[in-house]
Amino acid sequence: MDVRRAAERYRGGDPDAGIDSRHAFSFGPHYDPGNLRFGAVIACNEERLAPGAGFDEHPHSHTEIVTWVVEGELTHRDSQGHETLVRPGDVQRLSSAGGVRHIERNDGDAPLTFVQMWLAPLNPGGDPAYEIVRGIADSTPYAVPESAAMLHVRRLTPGERTALPDATHVYVHVVRGELQLAGENLGPGDSARITDEKDTEAVATTETELLIWEMTGLSSPSGGTPCS
């Protein structure tokens, strides 16, 4: 198990424009050849947008983009004609495939925080697609077959345990709260990269929210770069 701390994330964004970005993997001008990806995951970005701030229209291709809102509301618009408000508890996925453009903004009056995760597809190209699942439950995993991956959401009370999937690669991101995992204490923004482990449990020490990616052996744990 490889634990990465929130303080180790690369700071990006544009503070003067109200954008604070924190990257868990090699990203943009921060190139780290030893931290390009884990399994299918090629980016896990914590984004904080002040009211009125956002990312202007920009392109993506050959990437599965999954977004989880922590607080506030995210305005999404894309070149396929989708316009959506994404709220806490919703899972949004944009399959950029052969190419798509989108806008992400905080059009509300309150700060916006969201986690955006990029996954490499098994087969590049194809047609873009969009999906949003409202109010996903802990017991309902969200499948991304294009990347041979499954997202699990876990909301735990103090002392509650949850078993992690037995998979080739498991990526754990702590959204909020604190927990113990294989003898390590993890807090908000911390993550764990687990390879070929079984019977692993996380134990919450406070009210905790986790995002857990379960990935098969179909995606290489290293190599490749995030697509724009």
C-alpha positions as CSV (number, residue, x, y, z in Angstrom):
1,M,0.0,0.0,0.0
2,D,1.3,3.4,-1.0
3,V,-0.1,6.3,1.0
4,R,0.0,9.8,-0.5
5,R,-0.7,12.8,1.7
6,A,-2.8,15.8,0.9
7,A,0.2,18.1,1.6
8,E,2.1,16.3,-1.2
9,R,-0.3,17.3,-3.9
10,Y,0.9,19.6,-6.6
11,R,-0.7,23.0,-6.2
12,G,-2.1,24.5,-9.4
13,G,-5.0,26.6,-10.7
14,D,-5.1,30.4,-10.7
15,P,-5.6,31.9,-7.2
16,D,-6.2,35.4,-8.6
17,A,-9.1,34.0,-10.6
18,G,-10.6,32.1,-7.7
19,I,-9.3,28.7,-8.8
20,D,-7.3,26.4,-6.4
21,S,-6.3,23.0,-7.8
22,R,-4.5,20.2,-6.0
23,H,-3.2,17.4,-8.2
24,A,-2.4,13.8,-6.9
25,F,-0.7,12.8,-10.2
26,S,1.7,14.3,-12.7
27,F,-0.3,17.1,-14.3
28,G,0.3,19.9,-16.7
29,P,3.6,21.8,-16.0
30,H,4.2,19.5,-13.0
31,Y,5.8,16.5,-14.7
32,D,6.7,13.5,-12.5
33,P,7.6,10.4,-14.5
34,G,7.3,8.3,-11.4
35,N,3.7,9.4,-10.8
36,L,1.9,9.2,-14.1
37,R,-0.9,6.9,-13.2
38,F,-2.2,4.0,-11.0
39,G,-4.2,1.4,-12.7
40,A,-6.6,3.3,-14.9
41,V,-6.5,6.5,-12.8
42,I,-4.4,9.2,-14.4
43,A,-5.6,12.2,-12.4
44,C,-7.4,12.9,-9.1
45,N,-7.8,16.6,-8.8
46,E,-9.3,18.5,-5.9
47,E,-10.8,21.7,-7.3
48,R,-12.0,24.7,-5.3
49,L,-13.8,27.5,-7.2
50,A,-14.9,30.8,-5.6
51,P,-18.3,32.1,-6.6
52,G,-18.2,33.2,-10.2
53,A,-15.0,31.3,-11.0
54,G,-14.5,28.5,-13.4
55,F,-12.7,26.8,-16.3
56,D,-13.5,28.3,-19.7
57,E,-14.3,26.0,-22.6
58,H,-11.4,23.6,-23.2
59,P,-11.0,20.2,-25.0
60,H,-10.5,16.7,-23.8
61,S,-10.0,13.4,-25.6
62,H,-9.5,9.7,-24.8
63,T,-10.4,10.2,-21.2
64,E,-13.2,9.1,-18.8
65,I,-13.8,12.1,-16.6
66,V,-15.7,11.4,-13.3
67,T,-16.7,14.2,-11.0
68,W,-17.8,14.2,-7.4
69,V,-19.0,17.4,-5.8
70,V,-18.1,17.9,-2.1
71,E,-19.9,21.2,-1.5
72,G,-21.7,23.8,-3.6
73,E,-23.0,23.3,-7.2
74,L,-21.0,22.7,-10.3
75,T,-22.3,24.1,-13.7
76,H,-21.4,21.7,-16.5
77,R,-21.8,22.6,-20.2
78,D,-20.3,20.6,-23.1
79,S,-20.2,20.7,-26.9
80,Q,-22.7,17.8,-27.1
81,G,-25.4,20.1,-25.8
82,H,-25.5,19.0,-22.1
83,E,-26.0,21.6,-19.4
84,T,-26.3,20.3,-15.9
85,L,-26.0,21.4,-12.3
86,V,-24.0,18.8,-10.3
87,R,-24.6,18.6,-6.6
88,P,-23.2,16.7,-3.6
89,G,-24.1,13.0,-3.9
90,D,-24.3,13.1,-7.7
91,V,-21.8,11.2,-9.9
92,Q,-21.1,12.8,-13.3
93,R,-19.2,11.2,-16.1
94,L,-18.1,12.7,-19.4
95,S,-16.6,10.2,-21.8
96,S,-14.5,12.5,-24.0
97,A,-13.7,9.6,-26.5
98,G,-12.6,11.1,-29.9
99,G,-13.0,14.6,-28.6
100,V,-15.3,17.0,-26.7
101,R,-15.2,20.5,-25.2
102,H,-16.7,21.6,-21.9
103,I,-17.1,24.4,-19.4
104,E,-17.0,24.0,-15.6
105,R,-18.1,26.9,-13.4
106,N,-19.3,27.9,-10.0
107,D,-22.3,30.1,-10.9
108,G,-23.6,30.0,-7.3
109,D,-23.1,32.3,-4.4
110,A,-21.2,29.8,-2.2
111,P,-17.8,28.2,-2.6
112,L,-17.6,25.1,-4.7
113,T,-15.4,22.1,-4.0
114,F,-15.2,19.0,-6.2
115,V,-13.0,16.0,-6.9
116,Q,-12.4,15.2,-10.5
117,M,-10.9,11.9,-11.5
118,W,-9.6,11.0,-15.0
119,L,-9.4,7.4,-16.1
120,A,-7.7,6.0,-19.2
121,P,-10.0,4.0,-21.5
122,L,-9.1,0.5,-22.7
123,N,-9.7,1.6,-26.3
124,P,-9.2,5.2,-27.4
125,G,-11.6,7.0,-29.8
126,G,-15.3,6.5,-30.3
127,D,-18.2,8.9,-29.7
128,P,-18.4,11.2,-26.6
129,A,-21.0,10.3,-24.0
130,Y,-22.4,12.0,-20.9
131,E,-24.2,10.6,-17.8
132,I,-25.2,11.8,-14.4
133,V,-26.5,9.7,-11.5
134,R,-28.4,11.7,-8.9
135,G,-27.9,10.8,-5.2
136,I,-25.9,7.7,-5.5
137,A,-26.2,5.3,-2.6
138,D,-23.3,3.5,-0.8
139,S,-24.6,0.2,-1.9
140,T,-24.7,1.1,-5.6
141,P,-21.3,1.0,-7.2
142,Y,-20.9,3.0,-10.4
143,A,-19.3,1.1,-13.3
144,V,-17.0,2.6,-15.9
145,P,-16.6,-0.4,-18.2
146,E,-14.6,1.7,-20.7
147,S,-11.8,1.7,-18.1
148,A,-12.5,-1.7,-16.5
149,A,-13.2,0.2,-13.3
150,M,-15.9,0.5,-10.6
151,L,-16.4,3.5,-8.2
152,H,-17.6,2.8,-4.7
153,V,-18.9,5.6,-2.4
154,R,-18.6,5.0,1.3
155,R,-20.0,7.2,4.1
156,L,-19.0,5.9,7.5
157,T,-19.8,6.8,11.1
158,P,-17.1,6.7,13.9
159,G,-16.0,3.1,14.5
160,E,-17.7,1.8,11.4
161,R,-15.8,-0.6,9.1
162,T,-15.9,-1.1,5.4
163,A,-14.2,-3.8,3.4
164,L,-12.2,-2.7,0.4
165,P,-12.6,-4.6,-2.9
166,D,-10.2,-7.5,-3.6
167,A,-8.9,-6.2,-6.9
168,T,-5.6,-5.9,-8.8
169,H,-5.6,-2.1,-8.1
170,V,-7.6,-0.2,-5.5
171,Y,-7.4,3.6,-5.2
172,V,-8.8,5.2,-2.1
173,H,-9.4,9.0,-1.8
174,V,-10.6,10.5,1.5
175,V,-13.1,13.2,0.7
176,R,-13.7,14.2,4.4
177,G,-13.1,12.8,7.9
178,E,-10.4,10.5,9.2
179,L,-9.9,6.7,9.1
180,Q,-7.4,4.0,9.8
181,L,-6.3,1.7,6.9
182,A,-3.7,-1.0,7.4
183,G,-2.1,0.8,10.3
184,E,-2.0,4.2,8.6
185,N,-4.1,7.2,9.7
186,L,-5.6,9.0,6.7
187,G,-7.3,12.4,6.6
188,P,-9.0,14.7,4.1
189,G,-7.2,14.7,0.7
190,D,-5.1,11.7,1.6
191,S,-5.1,8.7,-0.7
192,A,-3.9,5.1,-0.8
193,R,-2.9,3.0,-3.8
194,I,-3.3,-0.7,-3.0
195,T,-2.0,-3.4,-5.3
196,D,-2.9,-7.1,-5.1
197,E,-4.2,-7.1,-1.5
198,K,-7.1,-9.0,0.0
199,D,-9.3,-8.7,3.1
200,T,-8.3,-5.0,3.6
201,E,-10.6,-2.9,5.8
202,A,-10.9,0.8,6.5
203,V,-12.1,1.9,10.0
204,A,-13.6,5.4,10.4
205,T,-12.5,7.4,13.4
206,T,-14.8,10.3,12.6
207,E,-17.7,10.9,10.2
208,T,-16.0,9.9,6.9
209,E,-16.6,10.0,3.2
210,L,-14.5,7.9,0.8
211,L,-14.2,7.4,-2.9
212,I,-12.9,3.9,-3.8
213,W,-11.9,2.8,-7.3
214,E,-11.8,-0.9,-7.9
215,M,-9.8,-1.8,-11.0
216,T,-9.0,-5.1,-12.8
217,G,-5.7,-6.1,-14.2
218,L,-6.6,-4.7,-17.6
219,S,-4.9,-1.4,-17.0
220,S,-1.2,-0.9,-16.5
221,P,-0.2,0.7,-13.2
222,S,2.4,2.9,-14.8
223,G,3.1,4.6,-18.1
224,G,1.0,6.9,-20.2
225,T,0.1,10.6,-19.7
226,P,-3.1,12.5,-19.0
227,C,-4.9,13.5,-22.2
228,S,-6.0,17.2,-22.6
